[in-house]
Amino acid sequence: MSELLPDAKPNILITGTPGAGKSYLCERLASQLKFEWLDCSKIAKENDFVEEYDAEYDCPILDEEKLMDHLEPLMAKGGNIVEYHGCDFFPERWFQAVFVVTCPNKTLYDRLKDRNYNEKKLTSNIQCEIFGTILEEARDSYKTDIVFQLKGETKADAHMSLKTVKNWYRMWKRK
């Protein structure tokens, strides 16, 4: 796939550290914009796209190739909101916009603690947010003019993020 068909909806990537507010945003965007929500963690789990299990971080290791093969025909159609906590392995050609949801450390810590993340996993994710790792990955992996930062701390932030993505989509349709 090099370009979307002229009448196709764009593909949007929503990424960020676990607990930053991606799912909350994706659920609403998919519903309001009538896009397909592709939660990569859920897809990987349902289709066994897992290479191994990392006991230290208490999480599965994604088989990126299997996920890419699964997503390729879906992405060619357009109209997808892809959610994942990483972004540097997705082909640049897939997305017309990349939104990185960020969250202050205290809020993120509380959310991840509520999810019962072990200490190693919790610390790693907090450090990822402190250093802006996902935002940096996005800026390194995609054209800077399609990468946008969103805030995910409060419901007001989520509402503003929803508005931002919807405004981006309105502008994209006018092209």
Disulfide bonds with the S-S distance in Angstrom:
none
